[in-house]
Amino acid sequence: MEEGGGAAAEEARAVEEFRQALAARDLLPPKFDDEYTMRRFLKARGFDIDKTIDMWSDMLKWRKEFGADSILTDFVFEELEDVLLYYPHGFHGVDRDGRPIYIEILGKVDPTKLLNATTVERFLKYHVQSLERLFAEKYPACSVASKKHVDTITTILDVKGVNWMKVSKLAREVVLHINKIDGDNYPEILHRMFIVNAGSGFRLLWGALRGLIDPNTAEKIEVLGETYQYRLLEQIDKSQLPHFLGGSCSCSGEGGCLRSNKGPWNQMMTSDDLSESTLMETGHLSNENLSCQDMEPDVQMMLENSHSSGSSSIPLKMLSSPNTPVTRKEDMVTPKLTTVGSTVARFQLCHSVWNLQLLKLLVEVIKVVIVFLWSLLSVAQLFSALRRVVSHCINMSSTAEHVHTPGMKSGGPTDKDCTAPCLERLKRLENMVMELNQRSPRIPPEKEDLIEESMRRIRSIECDIKKTQRALNRTSLKQQKLEQRVENWKESMLTNSCRFSYCNAL
């Protein structure tokens, strides 16, 4: 216990020293000011401060050049469905310690068709996007569900039916490039990898490759044959393991286990349980977590991660799910602080949504009114035709009466005087009907432009509301930290006062 405590204290001192060095060199953005992130990089370089600073600097430069900070919202992998046909993979459940489980069925991978469905450049962006979503969504949700910090994954590779001698040169280059990205910029995220259904040929290949892989990484990889189920069930509950790997889950109503995206990240993103205080306890709260982030996976063939230094990079594409939603809860504040900022922001959000719904309702009402007017005009035309027929019949009757009763006093002028105003009104009504028929039933372009402008304003208001919410969350977090510091200061003053009184008594 003492040795373990001493090692932990030594790591904590190294992390603090590393943090001070980064701050002095202006290499510590707020989103990366996290002890767990810095500890992962230190482990990747054997806690050598100078080497870790170089690695950290290269990582920040790469993120800026690659656009990793905004790739969750800027990049859309439209060919995902085609990619999934030739590269079955996905996240499904958690292991017994709450880590996400990532699964690949390498025996069904078709590298040629896969690279025909997408390009290498887009495939690499897809891989980076999936890793960013892993850190932004899955790790925080798993940390809340397991009530401890989670920043590693458990991986299962099914290599049944893989012909390692037919892997193309391009596929190997893509895998090596992905491994370099993982090792240089996302180190130490692999907890354990299980390679199942490994035949004798693969075992011989693994024996040769093991000596080329970093020892720390090699220790995390277990090669299992066809009787692997008992070993997986030691680490993973049966309900969290797909049926084709010996578990009891099938996800039949969601397109299969590899498409269901089953895990705490689905539940937490739709509930209020992912509170700010819980995220602080698990070490996943940062300014980035308070922003909207909206990731999926990559092809990898296998264990060619023999690149540079001793980082245990993960040799596969970290996929979220083909249907992973891209939004995050942003109204996550501690219960005692929700009455000030969160309530106002929620009211504003609801108000903006209400305005949007009202605008849509107005458009629907206009459409209904146009249809009603069109129907009314049709009825008016029919009524006008009937009036003309009736008027014609009356005139014919009057003429006939005048012809057959020559001895009677003629009433022609009187009848004409009575019917003339009606005929004039009917004529005006016909003209109005014809004029309305000539008008287009569609909404005028200027009205459509007005509606579109209103929609743009609403979106702008929603964006401002989100920014305000993030500012309120950051302010609330700072307030909580200040309160904690004040409490610590009071306790320190009380302790010093007690010691002083004790010394005087002596």
C-alpha positions as CSV (number, residue, x, y, z in Angstrom):
1,M,0.0,0.0,0.0
2,E,2.8,2.4,0.9
3,E,4.6,1.6,-2.4
4,G,1.4,2.2,-4.3
5,G,0.7,5.5,-2.4
6,G,4.3,6.6,-3.1
7,A,4.0,5.9,-6.8
8,A,0.7,7.8,-6.9
9,A,2.3,10.7,-5.1
10,E,5.2,10.7,-7.5
11,E,2.9,10.7,-10.5
12,A,0.9,13.6,-9.0
13,R,4.2,15.6,-8.6
14,A,5.2,14.8,-12.1
15,V,1.8,15.9,-13.4
16,E,2.0,19.2,-11.5
17,E,5.6,19.8,-12.7
18,F,4.5,19.0,-16.3
19,R,1.6,21.4,-15.9
20,Q,3.8,24.2,-14.7
21,A,6.2,23.7,-17.6
22,L,3.3,23.8,-20.1
23,A,1.9,26.9,-18.5
24,A,5.2,28.7,-18.6
25,R,5.5,27.9,-22.4
26,D,1.9,28.9,-23.1
27,L,1.1,25.4,-24.2
28,L,-1.9,24.7,-22.0
29,P,-5.3,25.5,-23.6
30,P,-8.2,25.4,-21.1
31,K,-9.7,22.3,-22.7
32,F,-6.5,20.3,-22.0
33,D,-5.9,21.6,-18.5
34,D,-6.8,18.2,-17.0
35,E,-4.6,16.0,-14.9
36,Y,-5.8,12.8,-16.5
37,T,-4.9,14.0,-20.0
38,M,-1.5,15.1,-18.9
39,R,-0.9,11.8,-17.0
40,R,-1.7,9.8,-20.2
41,F,0.9,11.8,-22.2
42,L,3.5,11.4,-19.4
43,K,2.9,7.6,-19.4
44,A,3.4,7.6,-23.1
45,R,6.9,9.1,-22.7
46,G,7.9,7.3,-19.5
47,F,7.4,10.4,-17.4
48,D,10.2,12.2,-19.1
49,I,9.1,15.8,-18.9
50,D,11.2,17.1,-21.8
51,K,10.1,14.4,-24.2
52,T,6.5,14.8,-23.1
53,I,6.6,18.6,-23.7
54,D,7.8,17.9,-27.3
55,M,5.0,15.3,-27.7
56,W,2.4,17.8,-26.3
57,S,3.6,20.6,-28.5
58,D,3.4,18.4,-31.6
59,M,-0.1,17.3,-30.6
60,L,-1.4,20.9,-30.4
61,K,0.2,21.8,-33.7
62,W,-1.4,18.7,-35.3
63,R,-4.8,19.5,-33.9
64,K,-4.7,23.0,-35.4
65,E,-3.5,21.8,-38.8
66,F,-6.0,18.8,-38.9
67,G,-8.9,20.8,-37.5
68,A,-9.6,18.3,-34.8
69,D,-11.1,20.9,-32.4
70,S,-14.1,21.5,-34.7
71,I,-14.3,18.2,-36.6
72,L,-17.3,17.0,-34.7
73,T,-19.5,19.7,-36.3
74,D,-17.6,20.4,-39.5
75,F,-17.2,16.9,-40.9
76,V,-20.1,14.7,-42.1
77,F,-19.2,11.1,-43.1
78,E,-22.0,10.6,-45.7
79,E,-20.7,7.3,-47.0
80,L,-20.9,5.7,-43.5
81,E,-23.6,3.1,-44.6
82,D,-21.4,1.9,-47.4
83,V,-18.4,1.7,-45.1
84,L,-20.3,-0.4,-42.6
85,L,-21.1,-2.9,-45.2
86,Y,-17.4,-3.6,-45.9
87,Y,-16.1,-3.0,-42.3
88,P,-18.4,-4.3,-39.5
89,H,-17.6,-2.5,-36.3
90,G,-19.1,-0.4,-33.5
91,F,-19.3,0.3,-29.8
92,H,-21.6,-2.0,-27.7
93,G,-22.0,-1.9,-23.9
94,V,-19.3,-1.6,-21.2
95,D,-17.1,-4.1,-19.4
96,R,-17.4,-4.9,-15.7
97,D,-15.4,-1.8,-14.8
98,G,-17.6,0.5,-16.9
99,R,-15.2,1.0,-19.9
100,P,-16.7,1.2,-23.4
101,I,-16.4,-1.9,-25.5
102,Y,-15.3,-1.6,-29.1
103,I,-15.8,-4.5,-31.5
104,E,-14.5,-5.2,-35.0
105,I,-15.3,-8.2,-37.2
106,L,-12.1,-8.2,-39.3
107,G,-13.0,-11.5,-41.1
108,K,-15.7,-9.6,-43.0
109,V,-13.6,-6.6,-43.9
110,D,-13.2,-6.0,-47.7
111,P,-10.4,-3.4,-48.0
112,T,-10.8,-3.0,-51.8
113,K,-14.5,-2.2,-51.6
114,L,-14.0,-0.1,-48.5
115,L,-11.5,2.2,-50.2
116,N,-13.7,2.4,-53.2
117,A,-16.6,3.6,-51.0
118,T,-14.5,6.4,-49.5
119,T,-11.1,8.1,-49.8
120,V,-8.1,7.7,-47.5
121,E,-8.3,11.4,-46.5
122,R,-12.0,11.2,-45.5
123,F,-11.4,7.9,-43.8
124,L,-8.7,9.4,-41.6
125,K,-11.0,12.3,-40.7
126,Y,-13.7,9.8,-39.9
127,H,-11.2,8.1,-37.5
128,V,-10.2,11.3,-35.8
129,Q,-13.9,12.4,-35.5
130,S,-14.7,9.1,-33.7
131,L,-11.9,9.5,-31.3
132,E,-13.1,13.1,-30.5
133,R,-16.6,11.8,-29.8
134,L,-15.1,9.0,-27.6
135,F,-13.6,11.7,-25.3
136,A,-16.5,14.2,-25.6
137,E,-19.4,11.7,-25.0
138,K,-18.6,8.2,-24.2
139,Y,-16.0,8.7,-21.5
140,P,-18.0,11.2,-19.5
141,A,-21.1,9.1,-19.7
142,C,-19.3,5.9,-18.6
143,S,-17.6,7.9,-15.7
144,V,-21.0,9.0,-14.4
145,A,-22.5,5.5,-14.8
146,S,-19.6,3.8,-13.0
147,K,-19.0,6.6,-10.5
148,K,-15.3,6.8,-11.3
149,H,-13.0,8.2,-13.9
150,V,-13.0,6.3,-17.2
151,D,-10.6,7.1,-20.0
152,T,-9.7,3.7,-21.6
153,I,-11.6,1.2,-23.6
154,T,-11.8,-2.6,-24.0
155,T,-11.4,-3.9,-27.6
156,I,-12.5,-7.2,-29.2
157,L,-11.1,-8.2,-32.6
158,D,-12.7,-11.2,-34.3
159,V,-10.1,-12.4,-36.8
160,K,-11.9,-15.5,-38.0
161,G,-11.4,-15.9,-41.7
162,V,-8.8,-13.2,-42.1
163,N,-6.2,-13.9,-44.8
164,W,-3.2,-11.9,-43.6
165,M,-1.2,-12.6,-46.7
166,K,-3.7,-10.8,-48.9
167,V,-3.7,-7.5,-47.1
168,S,-2.9,-4.8,-49.7
169,K,0.0,-2.4,-49.3
170,L,-2.5,0.6,-49.3
171,A,-4.4,-1.0,-46.4
172,R,-1.2,-1.5,-44.4
173,E,-0.2,2.1,-45.0
174,V,-3.6,3.3,-43.8
175,V,-3.4,1.2,-40.7
176,L,0.2,2.5,-39.9
177,H,-1.0,6.1,-40.5
178,I,-3.9,5.6,-38.1
179,N,-1.7,4.0,-35.5
180,K,0.7,7.0,-35.7
181,I,-2.3,9.4,-35.2
182,D,-3.4,7.4,-32.2
183,G,0.0,7.1,-30.6
184,D,1.0,10.7,-31.1
185,N,-2.2,12.5,-30.2
186,Y,-4.4,10.0,-28.2
187,P,-2.0,7.9,-26.2
188,E,-2.8,5.4,-23.5
189,I,-6.5,4.8,-24.3
190,L,-6.3,1.1,-24.6
191,H,-7.1,-0.9,-21.4
192,R,-7.2,-4.4,-22.9
193,M,-7.6,-6.0,-26.3
194,F,-8.9,-9.5,-26.9
195,I,-8.1,-11.1,-30.3
196,V,-10.6,-14.0,-30.7
197,N,-10.9,-16.9,-33.2
198,A,-7.1,-16.7,-33.8
199,G,-5.9,-19.7,-35.8
200,S,-2.5,-21.3,-35.8
201,G,-1.3,-19.1,-38.6
202,F,-2.2,-16.0,-36.8
203,R,-0.5,-17.2,-33.6
204,L,2.7,-17.7,-35.5
205,L,2.4,-14.2,-36.9
206,W,1.7,-12.8,-33.5
207,G,4.7,-14.5,-32.1
208,A,6.8,-12.6,-34.6
209,L,5.0,-9.3,-34.2
210,R,5.0,-9.3,-30.4
211,G,8.7,-8.5,-30.3
212,L,8.3,-5.5,-32.5
213,I,5.5,-3.9,-30.4
214,D,6.1,-1.8,-27.3
215,P,6.1,-4.1,-24.3
216,N,3.5,-2.1,-22.4
217,T,1.1,-2.4,-25.4
218,A,1.9,-6.1,-25.9
219,E,0.9,-6.8,-22.3
220,K,-2.5,-5.4,-22.9
221,I,-3.2,-7.8,-25.8
222,E,-4.6,-11.4,-25.4
223,V,-4.7,-13.8,-28.3
224,L,-7.5,-16.4,-27.9
225,G,-8.6,-19.3,-30.0
226,E,-12.2,-20.5,-30.6
227,T,-12.8,-21.1,-26.9
228,Y,-12.6,-17.5,-25.9
229,Q,-16.1,-17.0,-24.4
230,Y,-15.2,-17.8,-20.8
231,R,-12.4,-15.3,-20.9
232,L,-14.6,-12.5,-22.3
233,L,-17.3,-13.3,-19.7
234,E,-14.8,-12.8,-16.9
235,Q,-14.3,-9.2,-18.0
236,I,-17.7,-8.5,-19.5
237,D,-21.3,-9.2,-18.3
238,K,-23.3,-11.5,-20.6
239,S,-25.9,-8.8,-21.1
240,Q,-23.3,-6.4,-22.5
241,L,-21.8,-8.9,-24.9
242,P,-23.3,-9.6,-28.4
243,H,-24.7,-13.0,-29.0
244,F,-22.2,-13.8,-31.8
245,L,-19.4,-13.4,-29.2
246,G,-21.1,-15.6,-26.5
247,G,-23.3,-13.0,-24.9
248,S,-27.0,-12.7,-24.5
249,C,-27.7,-9.4,-26.3
250,S,-29.0,-9.3,-29.9
251,C,-30.4,-5.8,-30.3
252,S,-32.8,-7.2,-32.9
253,G,-35.0,-4.1,-32.9
254,E,-32.1,-1.8,-33.6
255,G,-30.4,-3.4,-36.6
256,G,-28.0,-5.6,-34.7
257,C,-25.6,-5.1,-31.9
258,L,-22.9,-3.2,-33.9
259,R,-25.5,-0.7,-35.1
260,S,-27.3,-0.2,-31.8
261,N,-24.7,2.0,-30.1
262,K,-25.7,0.5,-26.8
263,G,-24.1,2.1,-23.8
264,P,-24.5,4.7,-21.0
265,W,-23.7,7.5,-23.5
266,N,-27.1,6.9,-25.1
267,Q,-28.9,7.0,-21.7
268,M,-27.0,9.9,-20.2
269,M,-27.3,12.2,-23.2
270,T,-31.1,12.0,-22.8
271,S,-31.3,12.5,-19.1
272,D,-30.4,15.1,-16.5
273,D,-28.2,12.7,-14.6
274,L,-25.0,13.9,-16.3
275,S,-24.6,16.8,-13.9
276,E,-21.7,19.1,-13.6
277,S,-20.8,18.1,-10.1
278,T,-20.6,14.4,-11.1
279,L,-18.5,15.2,-14.1
280,M,-16.1,17.2,-11.8
281,E,-15.8,14.1,-9.6
282,T,-14.9,11.9,-12.5
283,G,-12.5,14.3,-14.0
284,H,-14.3,14.9,-17.3
285,L,-15.5,18.5,-16.8
286,S,-13.8,21.1,-18.9
287,N,-14.8,24.1,-21.0
288,E,-15.0,21.8,-24.0
289,N,-17.5,19.6,-22.2
290,L,-19.7,22.6,-21.7
291,S,-19.9,23.3,-25.5
292,C,-22.1,21.6,-28.1
293,Q,-20.3,18.7,-29.7
294,D,-21.5,16.6,-31.9
295,M,-18.1,10.6,-34.3
296,E,-17.9,7.3,-35.7
297,P,-15.0,4.7,-36.7
298,D,-12.3,3.5,-39.1
299,V,-10.9,0.4,-40.8
300,Q,-7.9,-1.2,-39.3
301,M,-6.4,-4.5,-40.0
302,M,-4.2,-5.3,-37.1
303,L,-1.2,-5.0,-34.9
304,E,1.3,-3.0,-37.0
305,N,1.6,-0.4,-34.3
306,S,5.4,-0.7,-34.1
307,H,5.8,3.1,-34.5
308,S,8.1,5.2,-32.5
309,S,8.0,5.5,-28.7
310,G,6.4,3.6,-25.9
311,S,2.9,4.8,-26.2
312,S,0.2,2.1,-26.1
313,S,-1.8,3.4,-29.0
314,I,-4.9,1.6,-30.1
315,P,-4.7,-0.1,-33.5
316,L,-8.2,0.5,-34.6
317,K,-10.8,3.1,-35.5
318,M,-12.9,4.2,-32.6
319,L,-16.5,4.2,-33.8
320,S,-19.4,5.8,-32.0
321,S,-22.2,4.4,-34.1
322,P,-23.8,4.9,-37.5
323,N,-26.7,6.6,-35.8
324,T,-25.1,8.5,-33.0
325,P,-26.8,11.8,-32.2
326,V,-24.6,14.8,-32.4
327,T,-25.8,17.0,-29.6
328,R,-24.9,17.2,-26.0
329,K,-26.7,18.4,-22.9
330,E,-25.5,21.9,-22.2
331,D,-27.6,22.8,-19.2
332,M,-25.5,20.7,-16.7
333,V,-24.9,22.6,-13.5
334,T,-24.9,21.7,-9.9
335,P,-28.2,21.6,-8.2
336,K,-27.6,24.6,-5.9
337,L,-26.6,26.8,-8.9
338,T,-29.4,26.0,-11.3
339,T,-31.8,28.6,-10.0
340,V,-29.8,31.6,-11.4
341,G,-28.4,30.7,-14.8
342,S,-29.8,27.5,-15.9
343,T,-33.5,28.5,-15.4
344,V,-33.1,31.7,-17.4
345,A,-31.3,29.9,-20.2
346,R,-33.9,27.1,-20.4
347,F,-36.7,29.7,-20.5
348,Q,-34.9,31.5,-23.4
349,L,-34.4,28.2,-25.2
350,C,-38.0,27.3,-24.8
351,H,-39.0,30.8,-25.9
352,S,-37.0,30.5,-29.1
353,V,-38.3,27.1,-29.8
354,W,-41.9,28.3,-29.2
355,N,-41.3,31.2,-31.7
356,L,-40.0,28.7,-34.3
357,Q,-43.1,26.5,-33.8
358,L,-45.4,29.5,-34.1
359,L,-43.7,30.5,-37.4
360,K,-44.2,27.0,-38.7
361,L,-47.8,27.0,-37.6
362,L,-48.3,30.4,-39.4
363,V,-47.1,28.9,-42.6
364,E,-49.5,26.0,-42.3
365,V,-52.4,28.4,-41.6
366,I,-51.5,30.4,-44.7
367,K,-51.6,27.3,-46.8
368,V,-55.0,26.3,-45.4
369,V,-56.4,29.7,-46.1
370,I,-55.2,29.6,-49.7
371,V,-56.8,26.2,-50.2
372,F,-60.0,27.6,-48.6
373,L,-60.1,30.6,-50.9
374,W,-59.5,28.4,-53.9
375,S,-62.5,26.3,-52.9
376,L,-64.6,29.4,-52.2
377,L,-63.8,30.8,-55.6
378,S,-64.9,27.5,-57.2
379,V,-68.2,27.7,-55.3
380,A,-68.6,31.4,-56.4
381,Q,-68.1,30.4,-60.0
382,L,-70.8,27.8,-59.7
383,F,-73.1,30.2,-57.9
384,S,-72.5,32.8,-60.7
385,A,-73.3,30.3,-63.4
386,L,-76.6,29.3,-61.6
387,R,-77.5,33.0,-61.3
388,R,-77.0,33.5,-65.0
389,V,-79.2,30.5,-65.8
390,V,-81.9,31.7,-63.4
391,S,-81.8,35.2,-64.8
392,H,-82.0,33.9,-68.4
393,C,-85.0,31.8,-67.4
394,I,-86.7,34.8,-65.8
395,N,-86.1,36.9,-68.9
396,M,-87.5,34.1,-71.1
397,S,-90.6,33.8,-68.9
398,S,-91.2,37.5,-69.0
399,T,-90.9,37.7,-72.7
400,A,-93.2,34.8,-73.2
401,E,-95.8,36.4,-70.9
402,H,-95.6,39.6,-72.8
403,V,-96.1,37.8,-76.1
404,H,-99.1,35.7,-75.0
405,T,-101.0,38.5,-73.1
406,P,-101.0,41.4,-75.6
407,G,-104.0,43.0,-73.9
408,M,-102.4,43.4,-70.6
409,K,-100.3,46.4,-69.5
410,S,-96.7,45.8,-70.3
411,G,-94.5,45.3,-67.2
412,G,-91.2,45.0,-69.2
413,P,-89.6,48.3,-68.1
414,T,-90.4,47.7,-64.5
415,D,-88.9,44.2,-64.5
416,K,-85.8,45.6,-66.3
417,D,-85.4,48.2,-63.6
418,C,-85.6,45.6,-60.9
419,T,-83.1,43.1,-62.3
420,A,-80.5,45.6,-63.6
421,P,-78.8,46.1,-60.2
422,C,-78.6,42.4,-59.6
423,L,-77.1,41.8,-62.9
424,E,-74.5,44.5,-62.3
425,R,-73.6,43.0,-59.0
426,L,-73.2,39.5,-60.5
427,K,-71.0,41.0,-63.2
428,R,-68.8,42.6,-60.6
429,L,-68.6,39.4,-58.7
430,E,-67.6,37.5,-61.9
431,N,-64.8,40.0,-62.5
432,M,-63.6,39.6,-59.0
433,V,-63.6,35.8,-59.4
434,M,-61.7,36.0,-62.6
435,E,-59.1,38.3,-61.0
436,L,-58.6,35.9,-58.1
437,N,-58.3,33.0,-60.5
438,Q,-55.5,34.8,-62.2
439,R,-53.5,35.2,-59.0
440,S,-51.0,32.5,-58.1
441,P,-51.9,30.3,-55.1
442,R,-48.2,30.2,-54.0
443,I,-46.7,32.4,-51.3
444,P,-45.1,35.5,-52.9
445,P,-41.3,35.4,-53.0
446,E,-41.0,38.4,-50.8
447,K,-43.0,36.6,-48.1
448,E,-40.8,33.5,-48.4
449,D,-37.7,35.7,-48.1
450,L,-39.2,37.3,-44.9
451,I,-39.9,33.8,-43.5
452,E,-36.3,32.7,-44.3
453,E,-34.9,35.8,-42.7
454,S,-36.9,35.1,-39.6
455,M,-35.5,31.6,-39.5
456,R,-32.0,32.9,-39.7
457,R,-32.6,35.3,-36.9
458,I,-34.0,32.5,-34.8
459,R,-30.9,30.3,-35.4
460,S,-28.7,33.3,-34.5
461,I,-30.6,33.8,-31.3
462,E,-30.3,30.1,-30.4
463,C,-26.5,30.3,-31.0
464,D,-26.3,33.3,-28.7
465,I,-28.4,31.5,-26.1
466,K,-26.0,28.5,-26.2
467,K,-23.0,30.8,-25.8
468,T,-24.7,32.5,-22.8
469,Q,-25.4,29.1,-21.3
470,R,-21.8,28.1,-21.6
471,A,-20.7,31.4,-20.0
472,L,-23.1,30.8,-17.1
473,N,-21.9,27.3,-16.6
474,R,-18.3,28.5,-16.5
475,T,-19.2,31.2,-14.1
476,S,-21.0,28.7,-11.9
477,L,-18.0,26.4,-11.9
478,K,-15.6,29.2,-11.0
479,Q,-18.0,30.2,-8.1
480,Q,-17.9,26.6,-6.8
481,K,-14.2,26.5,-7.0
482,L,-13.9,29.8,-5.1
483,E,-16.2,28.5,-2.4
484,Q,-14.1,25.4,-2.1
485,R,-10.9,27.5,-1.8
486,V,-12.6,29.7,0.9
487,E,-13.6,26.6,2.8
488,N,-10.0,25.2,2.6
489,W,-8.6,28.5,3.7
490,K,-11.0,28.6,6.7
491,E,-10.0,25.1,7.7
492,S,-6.3,26.0,7.3
493,M,-6.8,29.1,9.5
494,L,-8.7,27.1,12.1
495,T,-5.9,24.5,12.2
496,N,-3.2,27.0,12.6
497,S,-5.1,28.8,15.3
498,C,-5.6,25.6,17.3
499,R,-1.9,24.8,17.0
500,F,-1.0,28.3,18.2
501,S,-3.3,28.0,21.2
502,Y,-1.9,24.5,22.0
503,C,1.7,25.9,21.9
504,N,0.7,28.8,24.2
505,A,-0.8,26.3,26.6
506,L,2.4,24.3,26.7
